[in-house]
Amino acid sequence: MALAVQRKHVRINIQVPGETRDKLAEVASLQGKKISALVRESIDEKISRIERELFEEKMKTAYEGLSEENACISEDLQFQEYHT
């Protein structure tokens, strides 16, 4: 059985405008962090927000489907009560 190799960190390279790099450096310094830590946290927060939004959209769609189904059932029950 093959064992999955997990790496704690992988290196990626990105390019940002110099102004953005300067702002990152300033904010990281104010928080007592390295720029890389600030960027990792920002990426994690963005991913979490997107995942939450996708989950909420799936739940909304599911509830809308249930709502439509419940409306049909309600109409069927009203029809049955009226004709009995």
Secondary structure as GFF3:
##gff-version 3
##sequence-region A 1 84
A	DSSP	alpha_helix	18	30	.	.	.	ID=ss1
A	DSSP	alpha_helix	35	82	.	.	.	ID=ss2
###
